Amino acid sequence: MYNILICDDERDIVSALKIYLEAEGYNTVLAYNGNEAVNAVKENAVHLALMDIMMPECDGITAMTKIREISNIPVILLTAKGEDTDKILGLNVGADDYITKPFNPVEVTARVRSQLRRYMQLGGGAVSEQAAGYTIGGIELNDKTKQVLAEGDEVSLTPTEFEILKLLMKNAGDVLSPKEIYEKVWGGDGYGSESTVAVHIRHLREKI
């Protein structure tokens, strides 16, 4: 059973997300500001966080930065329309995805499932015995152990970064557009996805 952290200062939104996710069989951990979210991750076995950006006391970006110091769980930002700068900032400090308010319950649960699947595979979930490995130059990716080496040194990647790198290595020599990368990694419509993909690829370049 997966534990999902829901953090938003609007209690109605927290309650709605709690209903959506528990109906899908998930356990929920609730927080109403960034400080509570960080403490929740420290005190509970959280597998994924849904995090609002604009909150009092400690905003979502600050909270996520602190969470990234202690955990590699997927973080999905909850953003309002027009918060494009905050979306990019959130992706820059480690968010895996974002959902724009008002959100569709079906979209929320689909994105949660997608991120959890990626996270559990990267964290040692069941992997096919036929899982492949890829080596290009000094970069080695083992899809069975979910390990990445750069010039022999292990590199720590988020689940999303790992999937992007695997896709690029698997299709070495091919030109993939940001839209194609988004559709293959996130599984959704890639329209307007260029900035999201660009941020994650920049993180990869910095790490490897």
Secondary structure, DSSP 8 states (H G I E B T S, - for coil): --EEEEE-S-HHHHHHHHHHHHHTT-EEEEESSHHHHHHHHHHS---EEEEESS-SSS-HHHHHHHHHTT----EEEEEETT-HHHHHHHHHTT--EEEEES--HHHHHHHHHHHHHHHHHHTT----TT--EEEETTEEEETTTTEEEETTEE----HHHHHHHHHHHHTTTS---HHHHHHHHT-S--TT-HHHHHHHHHHHHHH-
